[in-house]
Amino acid sequence: MAKIRGNSILPARREPVSLHTADGLELVGELALPPEADPVATMVCLHPLPTHGGMMDSQIFRKAAFRLPALADIAVLRFNTRGTTSMQGTSEGEFDNAVSEKYDVAAAIEYAEFHDLPDIWLVGWSFGTDLTLMYGHDPAVKGAILLSPPLRFSEPAHLEVWAKGEKPLKVVVPEHDDYLQPPEARERFAAVPHAELVAVEGAKHLWVGDAERVLDEIVATINPAVDLPLPAEWEGSMEVADTSAYNNLKPPSSSPSS
C-alpha cells in the first residue's frame, strides 16, 4: 500500500478530447474513465477564472481526474474554456466574461451526451459556478455541484431557473471564502429551496489543503454508493505527476479572483 499524495496518479483510461462549440471553436480537453469498469456517473468540470490562472488543471479538478476514476468509478471530463491555456494546450477563442462561454458549456454537455456518459453532473468551481448556474440547467444534466460560488456573473434570474426545476444543487462554501461566506451564501441560495449548502470549516476559496474534503463531497453526491472518506492509500500501480510542470491556480494579486 502506498500513500495517495497530491501528485499521485491512479490508473484510468485517459484520452485527449476536442470539444466543438456552436460558434466554431475547438476546445482542449481530457476524458478520464475508470481503468476497467464502465463509469457509473460523469463529472464535467467548469474551472475557475482563466484571467487569474483558472484552467482544467486547477488543483481540485486535476486531483479529481487523477483519483476519482479509480476510487469512485466516475468519469471526469475536463476542458479549457475559450482562450484558456493548460499543459494540454490552449482552447481557441478569447475569454468573454461568461457570455460566449455558454457555447463552451453546451459543447461539454453535448460531448458527454453523445458519448453516452452516464448521469452527467456539472461541477463548477468559482467562475465555473457562474457558468453552471447560467447555462447548466440542461435536460441532459442530472444535477450540479458548486465550489466556492462568488455569484459574480450569474443573477437572481438564473437561481430562479434552478429553483423551478427539480435538479439537485449542492453548494460547497469555504468558511473563509473571499467572496461569499456561508452566512451570506445561505441567504442568497435560499432562492433555491432544495439546494443543499455545505459549509467547510477553516477552508478558503482555493481549497488549498482541503482537496480531499472537496472530493469526498463530490463523490457523496455523484456516486453515493462509495464508502467515504475516500481511501488515503492505494494498492497497485501509481504514477507520480511532475507538479512543477503545472501552472497551478495562483492569482497574480493577494486576493484570489473568481
C-alpha positions in Angstrom: 0.0 0.0 0.0 1.3 3.5 -0.9 0.0 6.8 0.4 -2.0 8.8 -2.1 -0.4 12.2 -2.3 -1.2 15.4 -4.2 0.8 14.4 -7.2 -0.4 10.7 -7.3 -1.9 9.5 -10.5 -4.1 6.4 -10.1 -4.9 4.1 -13.0 -7.5 5.3 -15.5 -8.2 5.2 -19.3 -7.3 8.8 -20.2 -7.5 10.4 -23.6 -7.3 13.9 -25.0 -10.6 15.2 -26.4 -11.6 18.1 -28.6 -14.9 19.9 -27.9 -16.5 21.8 -30.8 -18.7 24.8 -30.0 -21.7 26.1 -31.9 -19.8 29.3 -32.8 -17.0 27.3 -34.4 -14.2 27.0 -31.8 -12.2 23.9 -30.8 -11.7 23.5 -27.1 -8.9 21.4 -25.5 -10.0 18.7 -23.0 -9.4 15.3 -21.4 -11.6 12.4 -20.5 -10.6 10.1 -17.7 -12.6 6.8 -17.4 -12.3 4.1 -14.8 -9.5 1.7 -15.6 -11.6 -1.3 -16.3 -15.3 -0.9 -15.4 -17.8 1.4 -17.1 -18.4 4.7 -15.2 -21.5 4.9 -13.0 -21.6 8.7 -13.3 -19.9 11.6 -15.0 -18.3 14.8 -13.7 -18.0 17.7 -16.1 -15.5 20.2 -14.7 -16.0 24.0 -15.2 -12.9 25.7 -14.0 -12.1 29.0 -12.2 -11.5 32.3 -13.8 -8.9 31.9 -16.6 -7.7 35.5 -16.4 -6.5 34.7 -12.9 -5.0 31.3 -13.5 -8.1 29.0 -13.7 -7.9 26.1 -16.1 -8.7 22.4 -16.5 -5.5 21.6 -14.4 -6.6 23.7 -11.4 -5.9 21.6 -8.4 -9.3 20.2 -7.4 -10.1 19.1 -11.0 -6.6 17.8 -11.6 -6.8 15.6 -8.5 -10.4 14.5 -9.4 -9.1 13.3 -12.8 -6.1 11.6 -11.1 -8.2 9.8 -8.4 -11.9 9.5 -9.0 -12.0 7.1 -12.0 -10.1 4.5 -9.9 -11.6 5.3 -6.4 -15.2 6.1 -7.3 -15.9 4.8 -10.9 -16.6 8.3 -12.0 -15.8 9.6 -15.5 -14.0 13.0 -15.3 -14.3 15.4 -18.3 -12.1 18.4 -18.0 -11.6 21.1 -20.6 -10.3 24.7 -21.1 -12.9 27.3 -21.8 -12.2 29.6 -24.8 -8.9 31.3 -24.7 -7.6 29.2 -21.7 -4.2 27.5 -21.6 -3.0 24.5 -19.6 -0.4 21.8 -20.1 -2.8 20.1 -22.6 -2.8 23.2 -24.8 -4.9 26.3 -25.5 -8.5 26.4 -26.5 -9.4 28.6 -29.4 -11.1 31.9 -28.9 -10.9 34.6 -26.2 -12.3 35.0 -22.7 -15.7 36.6 -22.9 -16.8 37.4 -19.4 -19.2 34.5 -19.1 -21.1 35.5 -22.3 -19.9 33.3 -25.2 -18.8 30.7 -22.7 -22.4 29.5 -22.9 -21.3 27.7 -26.1 -18.4 26.0 -24.2 -20.7 24.6 -21.5 -23.1 23.4 -24.2 -20.2 21.7 -26.1 -19.1 19.8 -23.0 -22.6 18.6 -22.2 -23.1 17.6 -25.8 -19.8 15.6 -25.8 -20.8 13.7 -22.7 -24.3 13.0 -24.0 -23.1 12.0 -27.5 -20.5 9.6 -26.0 -23.2 8.0 -23.7 -21.5 9.0 -20.5 -23.9 8.2 -17.7 -25.5 10.6 -15.1 -23.9 13.9 -16.2 -23.2 16.2 -13.3 -21.7 19.7 -13.7 -19.1 20.6 -11.1 -18.2 24.3 -11.2 -15.5 26.0 -9.2 -15.6 29.8 -8.7 -16.1 31.3 -12.2 -17.2 27.8 -13.2 -20.1 28.0 -10.7 -21.5 31.1 -12.5 -21.3 29.2 -15.8 -23.1 26.3 -14.2 -25.9 28.5 -12.9 -26.2 30.5 -16.1 -26.0 27.7 -18.7 -26.1 24.3 -16.9 -29.8 23.7 -16.4 -29.9 21.4 -19.4 -32.2 18.3 -19.9 -29.1 16.1 -20.2 -27.7 17.2 -16.8 -28.7 15.3 -13.7 -27.6 18.0 -11.3 -24.8 20.3 -10.2 -22.2 21.0 -7.5 -20.9 24.5 -6.9 -17.5 25.0 -5.2 -16.7 28.5 -3.8 -19.5 30.3 -5.7 -18.9 34.1 -5.9 -22.3 34.8 -7.7 -20.4 37.4 -9.7 -21.7 36.9 -13.3 -24.9 35.0 -12.5 -28.0 36.8 -11.5 -31.1 36.1 -9.4 -33.0 35.0 -12.6 -30.5 32.2 -13.0 -31.2 30.9 -9.5 -34.9 31.1 -10.3 -34.4 28.6 -13.1 -32.8 26.1 -10.7 -35.5 26.8 -8.1 -38.3 26.0 -10.6 -36.6 22.8 -11.7 -36.0 19.6 -9.6 -32.3 19.1 -10.4 -30.2 18.6 -7.3 -27.9 21.6 -6.5 -25.1 21.2 -3.9 -23.3 24.3 -2.8 -19.9 23.8 -1.0 -18.8 27.1 0.6 -15.5 27.7 2.5 -15.7 29.3 5.9 -13.1 31.9 4.9 -14.1 32.5 1.3 -13.0 35.8 -0.2 -16.3 36.4 -2.0 -19.3 34.5 -0.4 -19.0 33.1 3.0 -21.6 30.6 4.5 -24.0 33.1 6.2 -24.5 35.2 3.0 -24.5 32.1 0.9 -27.4 30.7 2.9 -29.3 33.9 2.3 -28.5 34.0 -1.4 -29.2 30.4 -2.1 -32.4 30.4 -0.1 -33.9 31.3 -3.5 -33.4 27.6 -4.4 -35.3 25.8 -1.6 -34.0 22.4 -2.4 -30.3 23.4 -2.6 -28.0 21.7 -0.2 -25.4 24.0 1.3 -22.3 22.6 2.9 -20.1 25.0 4.9 -16.5 23.8 5.3 -14.8 25.0 8.4 -11.4 26.5 8.1 -11.3 26.3 4.3 -10.6 29.1 1.8 -11.6 30.0 -1.7 -8.8 28.0 -3.4 -9.3 24.9 -1.2 -5.5 24.6 -0.6 -5.1 21.8 2.0 -8.8 20.8 1.7 -8.9 18.9 -1.7 -9.7 15.6 0.0 -12.8 17.0 1.7 -14.0 18.5 -1.5 -13.5 15.3 -3.4 -15.5 13.5 -0.7 -18.3 16.0 -1.1 -18.4 15.5 -4.9 -18.4 11.7 -4.6 -21.1 11.7 -1.9 -23.4 13.4 -4.4 -22.4 11.8 -7.7 -21.9 8.2 -6.6 -23.3 7.8 -3.0 -22.7 4.1 -3.1 -18.9 4.7 -2.5 -17.7 4.4 1.1 -16.3 7.7 2.4 -13.9 9.1 3.2 -12.1 8.1 0.1 -9.0 5.9 0.7 -5.8 7.6 1.6 -3.7 4.7 0.3 -3.6 2.7 -2.9 -2.5 -0.9 -3.6 -1.4 -1.3 -7.2 0.3 0.8 -9.8 0.5 4.5 -9.3 2.3 7.2 -11.2 3.7 10.5 -9.9 3.0 13.7 -11.6 5.6 16.4 -12.1 3.7 19.1 -10.3 6.4 21.7 -11.2 5.1 21.4 -14.7 1.6 22.6 -13.8 0.8 26.2 -13.8 -1.3 25.9 -10.6 -4.1 28.3 -9.7 -2.1 31.2 -8.3 -3.8 34.6 -8.7 -1.4 37.4 -9.5 -2.8 39.6 -6.7 -3.0 39.0 -3.0 -6.7 38.1 -3.3 -7.9 35.2 -5.4 -10.3 36.1 -8.2 -13.4 34.2 -9.1 
